[in-house]
Structure formats: structure tokens, C-alpha cells
Amino acid sequence: MIYLSVAIGSALGGMARYWLSEAMIAWVGPAFPWGTLVINVVGSLVIGWFFVLSGGNPERFIGTPEMRSFVMVGLCGGFTTFSAFSLQTLRLLQAGELMRAGAYVAASVLLCLMFVWIGAMLGETMITPPDKS
């Protein structure tokens, strides 16, 4: 069942990635890989959030191994696009777009780290009881 969960999650994540990438090109144009950047940021948010929610603490929401694999391996793995990020960075460099390539790498790393942290914090707020003092 875990393999089926991963397969379904991957298919759904891949379809969502394609849709969002095309939507971003239609919205802002193809000059900068905004779609891939947004996809990686959103994927980082989701995986950080779900990682915290499905952790081993008894006070946390504990999903089944199939649910965890569906979201973290399948959905996020099919949705996020690190290989596309790498290829787009290479193509920008090959085109002599050093500033755009550098901005893309820096934005991707910083935003994805920030949003995985935000996702984890969102998860923590959902499982941590409010302070009663």
C-alpha cells in the first residue's frame, strides 16, 4: 500500500506542478523561472508542516505510514522540482544570465529554507496546547 500511496501522490504532485508552472508562465511570462521557484517554496512549506504534524510525539497528529509516504514522498516529491531548478539555472548560466542565475539560486535556497521553517512552525502551532498562564 505504501508504494501505491507514493505513486498516487507523485501523479497528483506532478499534475499540480505542471498546472502551476504553466499558470505562472501565463501570468508573468517565461523570462524568469517563477513557476519552479513558487513550486519549490510551496513544496518546502508543505513538507515542513506535514513533517511536524506527523512526527513521533504522542501529542501530535500521527498519520499512517501510507499517509506520510503519500504526502512527503509522493505529493511533495512529484510537486517539487529540484531537477528542473538545476536545469533552468544551467540554462541561465549558458545564456550568460549570471545575475538572473545567481538571483534564482539565492532566492530558491533562502525562500525554501524560510518556508520549510514556516511550515514546521505552523505544524507546531497546531499541536502545541496554548499557554494557560
Sequence and secondary structure as in RCSB ss.txt:
>XXXX:A:sequence
MIYLSVAIGSALGGMARYWLSEAMIAWVGPAFPWGTLVINVVGSLVIGWFFVLSGGNPERFIGTPEMRSFVMVGL
CGGFTTFSAFSLQTLRLLQAGELMRAGAYVAASVLLCLMFVWIGAMLGETMITPPDKS
>XXXX:A:secstr
 HHHHHHHHHHHHHHHHHHHHHHHHHHH SSS HHHHHHHHHHHHHHHHHHHHTSS TTS    HHHHIIIIIII
HHHH  HHHHHHHHHHHHHTT HHHHHHHHHHHHHHHHHHHHHHHHHHHHHHS     
